[in-house]
Amino acid sequence: MVVAACGPSVEEGASGEEVYLQICARCHAENLSGGLGPSLVGVDSPALEKPEEFFTQTVRSGLGRMPSFGGALSEEQIQRVVEYVLEQQGR
């Protein structure tokens, strides 16, 4: 999985959408529908009572097969990409 996450670094000022497309879309698809990684569309489970916290922690530290991006992305980039995903989910 780490190989799938490797790629060009993301500019510090990149928008959440830009971060998503450069880093996340490889596994979760450009439209969040999933592929190698799970779909991020319509995600709803008891674990997501606090979706912003869940996604922030998952991006920062990884979860299951998903690698950690805490060393590759700044906290601001993580926050922007989480906000983008939540916005795309209609939250």
Helices and strands as residue ranges (DSSP letters): H 2-5, H 16-19, I 20-24, H 25-28, G 46-48, H 51-61, H 75-88
